[in-house]
Structures are given as C-alpha cells and as structure tokens.
Amino acid sequence: MPDQWRRALLRATLREVGYDAVGTRNVSAAMRILGNDPGRGEVKLIIIDQDALNESETPVDALIKTHAAPSILIAHSTIAAPPGPWQRTLSRPLAIDDIVAAVQSLLPLPAEGRHPIDS
C-alpha cells in the first residue's frame, strides 16, 4: 500500500473517532502547519514514521519543539528505535487501530468530543 494511502487511512480513522487529524508527506511540510490555527485549534500530538527521520532536512526535534506536543514514533521492527522525545513507540507490524488506540491513550477526548469530524 503506498504511503499516502496509509496516511489517508489513518487520518480518516482518527477523524471518524473525533480527532481533527492532518497529514503531511515529510517533516519539512509538517513544519508549515500552524501551531494554533484559529479554524482548527492547536497541534496536540505528532505521529512520526521512522522513515521520515532519514528523509527530512528538518530535524524532528524542531517540529516537536515548535508545536510543544507529545509524539508517537512508528518504528521498524528490525531496527532499534532511535532515541528521541517520543512518549510512545509503536513497532511494526501494526494496524491502524493500534495507532488510534495509542492516540486515544495519550490524548483522550471528552465524551462530547467522541464523534466523527466530517459528519
């Protein structure tokens, strides 16, 4: 499955349970997302794929510091996860539901916020 499809599926699943999720192709693009967009609110959680750590010219630490948000690393199962400011590390193989459960654990929504965003 191409990466953009995985990102789109994760974003759609998070939005279905109440999170206003956005996705970017790389860390440099993520740096362009406003930290506190008046129409969306502030960035409260960042999910990074381990592949993005090597592909980006912008350090992930700068992204996390810019948004002052906790982070989840999606790590390779065959390579040790790099040190970093991760609150949670999830190793492949994993399902979209595993990522959603980690998001819900780190950033629980109040009962009134648990509804699809796009309905």
N, C-alpha and C positions, 0 to 999 in steps of 0.2 A: 504494500500500500504506500503510495507516495506521501512524503512528509506533510504536504499541505492538507491532504485528506485527513491525516491523523490529527493535525491541529484543528481543522474544521470540526471533526467529530468530537474532540474534547471540548472545544468552545461551545458547540451546540448542546452537549450533555450538561455542562456547567450552567448554561443559561436556562436549560429545562428545569433545573432544581433551584434556581433563584440567584445565581451569581452573574453579574454583568461582566462577562469574560471577553477579552480581546486577545488576538494572537498576532505574532509577528514572525517573520522569517528568520531574523537573527537579532543579536543583542543591539547592534547599531540602530536597527529600526525600532526596537523597544525603547531606546533612549529618547526617541521623538514623541513618545506618548506622554501627554501632560500628566504630571504627578497628581494634580487635583483639577480635573476638568469639571467646570460648572454643570455640564449636562450629564455627567456620569458619576462624579464623586472622585475620591482619591484611590490610588492604586494601593491595595491592601495585601496582595500576595503575588509572588512571581514564581512561575514554574519554568525551570531551565532544563533543556535536554543536554546531556553531557557532550554531544556532538557540537553544540553551539559554543562551547568553551574554546574549542580549537579553531573554529571558523570565523570568529569575530575579532575585529581590530579593537573593539571597545571592551575593556575588562568587565566581567560580570559584577565584580565588587562595586564598580562605579554605578552600575544600574541599580543594584540593591541599595546602595547608599543614597542615590538620588531620590528614590521613592520611599526610603526608610520602611521597607516592607519585608516581612519574613519570606523565605524562599524554600522551594522544594526542588531537589535535583533528581532528574530521571537518569539513572546511571546504567552503564553497560554491566552485564552480569559477568563478563570475562575480564574486565579491567577494574582495578581498585578505584573507588570514587575519589576524586581529588578533594583535598581539604578546601573548605570554603565556609561561607556563612549560612550553610543550609540548616533549616530547622528540621527537615525531613529528607531522607534519601530513599528513593524507591528504585529497586533493581529490576531490570528486565529479566525474563518476560513478565509483563503485567498487562492488565486490562484497563480500559478507560475507567471502569468503575473503581479500580484500585486508586487511581489518581483522584477521582471525585471524592472517595472516602477520605483520602489524606487532606484534601482541601477542606472538607466538612469538619474534620478533626482540628485543623489549625485555625480555621476561620468559620466557626459555627454561625449560622443565620438564626435570627429570632424566628419564632413560629410564623409571624405575619410576613416574613420575607421569603418563605419557602414556597415559591410558586414560579411557574415559567415566566421568563422575562418577555418573551416575544408573543404572548397571547393577548 
